[in-house]
Amino acid sequence: MRSAACLVARTDNTDLPCCRIFRWGSSYHVYSFLRVWASYDGHFVEVVPAPSARGQHCGICGNYNRVQSDELIGKDLQKLSSPEQLVKDWEWKC
């Protein structure tokens, strides 16, 4: 059953909403008007780009082009051999 809780976050300089936050049962969902949906259930995070954004992504989330052979691409567009290498390459270092 969906909770009635919904929050619309707005940007500082405009009345346009930047995202909607919903609670559905014990999970939370964020829909960004940048065409991405994120869900969190307390243990697992799922980020799903909209179908209209296919091929426009890069980085640790992949490029969403449905070609699995090119998902392990590093920052310098080199092919990597493992998911561990991908995470290390895209890791933000302070």
C-alpha positions as CSV (number, residue, x, y, z in Angstrom):
1,M,0.0,0.0,0.0
2,R,1.4,3.4,-1.0
3,S,1.8,6.0,1.7
4,A,0.4,9.4,1.1
5,A,3.7,11.0,2.0
6,C,5.1,13.0,-0.9
7,L,7.6,15.8,-0.9
8,V,8.4,18.0,-3.8
9,A,11.9,19.6,-3.6
10,R,12.4,22.8,-5.3
11,T,15.5,24.6,-6.6
12,D,16.6,27.9,-5.0
13,N,15.9,30.2,-7.9
14,T,12.7,28.9,-9.4
15,D,9.3,27.5,-8.6
16,L,10.0,24.4,-10.7
17,P,10.4,21.2,-8.7
18,C,13.7,19.3,-9.1
19,C,12.5,16.0,-7.7
20,R,9.6,14.2,-5.9
21,I,10.2,12.0,-2.9
22,F,7.7,9.2,-2.2
23,R,7.4,6.7,0.6
24,W,5.9,3.4,-0.5
25,G,5.5,1.0,2.4
26,S,9.0,0.7,3.9
27,S,10.9,2.0,0.9
28,Y,11.6,5.5,-0.4
29,H,11.6,6.6,-4.0
30,V,13.0,9.7,-5.6
31,Y,12.0,10.8,-9.0
32,S,14.3,13.4,-10.5
33,F,13.1,15.6,-13.4
34,L,16.6,14.8,-14.8
35,R,15.0,11.5,-15.9
36,V,16.1,9.1,-13.2
37,W,14.3,7.1,-10.6
38,A,16.1,6.0,-7.4
39,S,14.7,3.6,-4.8
40,Y,16.0,2.7,-1.3
41,D,14.6,0.1,1.1
42,G,17.0,0.4,3.9
43,H,19.5,-2.1,2.5
44,F,19.5,-1.8,-1.3
45,V,19.7,1.2,-3.7
46,E,18.4,1.0,-7.2
47,V,18.9,3.7,-9.8
48,V,17.0,3.5,-13.0
49,P,17.4,6.0,-15.8
50,A,14.3,6.7,-18.0
51,P,14.2,4.9,-21.4
52,S,14.4,8.3,-23.1
53,A,17.9,8.8,-21.5
54,R,19.3,5.6,-23.1
55,G,22.9,6.1,-24.3
56,Q,23.3,9.4,-22.6
57,H,24.9,8.1,-19.4
58,C,28.5,7.3,-18.5
59,G,30.5,6.4,-15.5
60,I,30.0,3.9,-12.8
61,C,26.3,3.5,-13.7
62,G,27.2,2.4,-17.2
63,N,25.9,3.9,-20.4
64,Y,22.5,2.2,-20.5
65,N,22.8,1.2,-24.1
66,R,21.9,-2.5,-23.5
67,V,25.3,-3.7,-24.8
68,Q,26.9,-5.6,-21.9
69,S,30.3,-5.9,-23.5
70,D,31.0,-2.2,-23.1
71,E,29.8,-1.6,-19.5
72,L,33.3,-1.8,-18.0
73,I,34.7,1.4,-19.4
74,G,37.0,3.6,-17.3
75,K,37.2,7.4,-17.0
76,D,39.7,7.5,-19.9
77,L,37.4,5.3,-22.1
78,Q,39.7,2.3,-21.7
79,K,38.1,-1.2,-21.3
80,L,38.5,-2.6,-17.8
81,S,38.5,-6.3,-17.0
82,S,36.6,-6.5,-13.8
83,P,33.9,-4.6,-11.8
84,E,36.5,-4.1,-9.1
85,Q,38.7,-2.2,-11.5
86,L,35.7,-0.1,-12.6
87,V,34.9,0.9,-9.0
88,K,38.5,1.8,-8.3
89,D,38.8,3.8,-11.5
90,W,35.7,5.9,-10.8
91,E,36.3,6.2,-7.1
92,W,36.4,9.8,-5.8
93,K,39.6,10.4,-3.9
94,C,39.7,13.2,-1.3
